[in-house]
Amino acid sequence: MSTKARKAAVDIGNDAVKSYFGELTSDQGLYIPNIIAEEAEDRKTIQIEKNLLDGIHVQIVSGALSEGKGIYVVGNLATRYENSDELTPDNKKSENDQSLILLLTTLAIDAARHIKESKGIVEASYNLSTGLPLGESKLGKRPEFRDKLINAQHEVKFLQTPEIGGKTVRIRFEDVLVNTEGAAALFDIITSDDGSVRNEELAEQTGLITDIGGLSTDSAIIMPGMDIDNNNSVGIREGVSPYLDAIIDRVQRELDYSFRNRQELVEVLTDERVDRRNHVFINGNRTSIQTIVDEELIRLAREEYKHIRNLWTKVSSIQYAFLIGGGSLLLKPYIEELNKKQKGYPLRFVDSRDSVWMIARAYFKLLNFHMSQQGSSQEVAATE
């Protein structure tokens, strides 16, 4: 792993890609919704968007893609397209092209912003830390995903994109660290940004980390000493995205109001203005969708709570549980109400920003730890 390559930690979430580059600081974070749409080289613009993240338009050539190449709009721009693609429950992160398209685009944006170009070409080298869901990790997909990234050539050309249009970024990986998402989350909880331990008592207890994502739920049971309980740590194919789709369908059918995508719905569900939350404007009149939201999300909350209860029954020594991920934030009031009426488990919910960024933050810390361990090994080898 080269110390000259740029450090990158990328969490390829089902809802969005969250990443850190160079250093672990809040102003280094990059957030791109996980939505793409195929497009032509000329997207017939009247005026290019002002903000780079609102106008990502790329041509990608990569041996890791099933088709080898393609032209796409990505993130915020793709949300405006009727033919945009969001991930569905049958998608595996390690196998589908959309995850790779978002990963490579995210790296290319960082490279175009921070690495010097030569005649419009940016040569970018990265030490990457990323991860896969628990279920895919247990199936042995981590080495395959790493090899797919390292052994292929990757080129991203920005087409009609603000600020960096016309630049071509060639990406190569010095090394790729593929983590397991649930275990990484606990590493973030018990360590400070510099990697020092801040919650030693949690590291010495048996804990449950449940990451409720868009398409799946990963539950890692962490034993004292930070060892994973491989037998009882499981993932389930339940996530918030199908329930968001159900809300979108019902709002369309019952209220004749159309959401363009899940991202637009989530903005309504999490609006900081309490009087606007769970409301839409129909013919200029504010209309509540609270009943529809409650009926759909309580169904998922029951499934998630049943899953937690089953794990606690199998491993009765669990002393705490952290619920993380964007799905946990949407389900928090429903799960808390169920827990109050039933088992009363010591459930802890992470606040909104920490929950969204903790996996990417953990990947960065794990990358630093991995690089320091490799450096120590090289120093020992050099003295032998």
N, C-alpha and C positions, 0 to 999 in steps of 0.2 A: 504494500500500500504506500503510494508516494506521498510525501509530505508537501510536494509542490502542487499537486492536484487540488482543485477547489473542493471544499467540504460541502456536501449536500445531504439533507435529511428530508425525505419526501414521504408523506402519508397519503397514499392513494385511496382516499375515502370514497364510498359510494355516492355521497352527496357532493363532495368537493375534494380537491387536492390541496393539502396544507403542507408548506415546506419552509425550511430554514436553510440559509446559505452563508458560508463564511464564518459567522459568529452567531451565537444563540442570544439574540436580542430581539425585542418585540418589533423594532422597525425593520428587521430583516425578514419577517414572515411574509409569505406570498400565498394568497388564497384564490383558487380558481374553481368555479362550479364544474362538476363532472358532467358536462353536457357537450356534445359535439354535433355537427351537421356537415354532411358532404357539400362541397361548393366548387364552383369553377375558379379558374385562375383569375378571371375578372369577375368580381361580384357586383358589378354595375352600381357602384356607389355614386351618390350625388356629392356627398361630403364625407371625408374620412373622420371617424370618431376622434374626439380630443384626447381621450385617455387610452393608453395602451391596452389595459385589461378589458376595455369595452369593445375592442376591435381586433381581436386575435384571429388572424387569417394565415394559415400555414400550409406549406407543401412539405410532406414528410416522406423521406426515403429511408427505409430501414429493413435490414434482413430479419429483424424480429417480428415484423408485421406479416400477417398471413398473405396479404396481397403485395407486399413489398413496398408499396407507396400509396399516397393519396393526398387529396387537397381538402382541408377542413376549416370551418370556423369553430372556435373553441370557447367555452366558458360563457361569459355574459352575452357575447354576440350570438352564440348558438341558441340562447334562450328565446330569441326573437323569431326563430325559424320554426315553421309548422312541422317540418320533417326532422326535427332534432332527435337525437338518441340519448336516452338515459338508461342506466344499467337496470337490468331486470333480474329476478331471482335465479334464473338459470345461468347467469354469467359467473365465471370463475375469474378472480382477479389475476391469477397467474397465467391465464390462457387467452383472455379476450383482448382484442386490439385496442379498445377504447382506453383501457388502463395504460397501455404503452403510449398511446397518442398523448394523453394528459401528462404522463411522466416526462416524455421527451420534450413536449412543448414548454413545460415548466422549467426544465433545465436550460432550454434554449433561450427563454426570456431572461433568466439570470445571466447567462453567458453574454448575450447581446448587450446587456446593461453594464456588465462589470469586467469583461475581458476585451482587450484591445483587438481590433480587427486589422486585417491586411487585405486591401483591395476588395472589401466587402465580405471577406471570409473570416469567421471567428473559429479558431481552433480551441476547443474546450476539453479539458481533462478533469474528471471528477472522481473523488472517493465518495460513493453513494451509500447511504443507510436508508433502507426502506423496509417493508414488511408485508406479510401475508396473513390472512385470517387463520385462526387455530385449526379449522377443519382442513384447509389446504396444506398447512404445515405438517399435520399428522399424516397426510397422504404423500409426504416426501416431495412436495412441489418447490421447496425453497432452493435446493441446488439447481433444479431445472430453470427456475426463473432467473437465478444469478447467471447461469451459463448463457441464457438467451440474450441477456444484456451485454455481457462481456465479449461474447464471441461474434457479435454482429456489428456492422458499421451503421452509424446513424447520422442523418443529415436533415436539418430543419431549415427551411427557407421561409422567411417572413414576406408575405405578399402585400396586400393592401392593409397594412397594420400601422397604427400611429407610432411615431418615434423611431421604430426600428425596421420599418418596411424596407425591403431590398437586401437586408443582411441575411447571410447564410451561416448557420452554425453547424460545425461538425463536432459530434460528441463522441468521446471515447471514455471508457471507465477503467481507471487504474485498479479499482477493486469495488466490489459490491457486497455489502453486508445485508442479508435478508433476515429480518427478525420475525418473531411471532407477536401479533398485535397485543393480545391480552397481557402477556408477561411484560411487554415493554411498558405498558401503562403503569404497572406497579413500580417499575424502576423510576419512572418520573415522580410518582407520589412520594417515594422514600428518599429521593436525592434532590439536592439543590442544583442550580444551573451549572455549577462547576463540578458536579458529580459527587460531592461530599454527601455523606449520609445525614439526613435531617429527621427521619422518623425511625429510629433504631427499633422501637418497640414493635412496629408493624413488621419489620424484617424478621422478627423472632416469633411471630404468630402465624397461624394458618389463616389465610385470607382468600376471599373470592373477588375476582375482578370480572365484572360482566360489562362487555362493550356492546351496546345496542346500536347497531348501524342501520344503514338503509335497507340492506338485503339479507343480513344475517345477524345473529347474536353469538359472540364468542365469550365463553366463560372459562377463565383460567383459575385453577385452584393452586395457590402458591403456599408451599409448606415452609416451615422455619428454615432460615438459611437461603431463601430465595429459590429453592428447587421447585420445579413444576410437578404437580401430580399428573403424570401422563395418562394414567388409567381413567381418572375421573374428570379431567378437564375436557369439556366438550363444547361444540358449537351446534346451534340449531338453525335451520333455514327459516327463521322468522326475523323480519326487520320492519322498519317503519314505512318503507317505500310503497309496498302494495296497499297499505292502509291509507296513505296519502292519495294514491291513485283512486281508491274507493271514494274518498271525500271529494275529489275533483269530479268524478263521475256523478255523484249524487247532487252536488251543487249545480252541475250543468243540467241534470234531469229535473230537479225539484225547483230550482230557482232561476234557471235559464241564464246562469252566469258562468263564463268560461275562464278557467285558469290556463295559462299557456304551458305551464310545467310545474313540477313539484317545488322548485325553488321559489316561485312566485307565491305558492300556497304557504310555504314555511315562513315567508316574510310576514304574511297575515297572521299566522298562528303565534309568532314570537314578537310582534310589534311592541316596541317599548312604550308606546302610547296606549295605556290600558283601555281607553274608550274606543280605540281602533282595532284592538286585538280580537280575532275571530269575527271580524265584520268585513263585508264588502259593500261597495257602492253600486246599487242597481238603479238606473235612471236618475242618478244623482242622490239617491236616498240610501242612508246607511242601513244595512241589513245584516242581521246576525246569522252566522252559520254554526253557532255554538252547539246546538243540539246534534247536528250532523257530526261535528268534530268529536263530541263526547261519545256518541254511539259507536263510532269507528275505533277511536283510540282505546276505549275501555276493553274492546275485544282483544287488542294486542297486549294491553297491560295484563289481562288475565293469563294469557299465554306466557308472558315473560315471568310473571309471579309464580306460576306453576313450575316453570323451569328452575327458578331460584330455589323453590321449596324442595324440588326433587334432588337438587345438588346438596342442599343442607341435610336432607335425610340420608343421603349416601355417605357424606363426610360430616359427621356430627361435630367434629373438632373445629369447624370453621368458627372464627371469632369475630370476623367483620366482613362486610361486603361493600365494595365500591361499585356504583353504577355510573358508567361513563358513556361518552358518545352522544351525538346529536339526538338519537332516538330517546336516550334516557331523559333528556331535558324536556321533550314533548310529553313523555309518559309520567314524569315525576308526580304530579298531583294524583293521578289515577293509581299508581303503584303504592304511594304512601297511604292512600285511603284503604286499599286492599290489605296492606300490611298492618294497619291499625286495627282492622276488624279481625284479622286472622292471627298470624304467628308473632308479629312484633319483632321481627329480625332487626339487628343493628345495621340498617342500610344507610349508606352515605352517598349523597349525590354531589358531584363536583360542580362548581359554578360554571356558568355558560362559557366564558372565554377559556378557562382552564380545560374544560371538557373537550372543546373543539380542537385545541392546540396541543393537548398533552401527548398524543401519540407521536406527532412530529418532533416535539421537544424531547421525548424519550429516545427517538431514533438518533437525534443529534448527540445526546449524552452518551449513548451506546457506541456511536462512531468514535467519539473522543476516547472512550475507554478502550475500544478495540485498537485504535492507532497507538495509544500509549503502551498497550500490552505488546504490540508488534515491535514498537521501538525498543522496548526492554529486551525482547527476545533477540533482536539484531545486535544489540550492544553485548549481550552475553556471548553470542556466536562469534563476534569480532574479537573477544578477549580469550577465547578458547584456543 
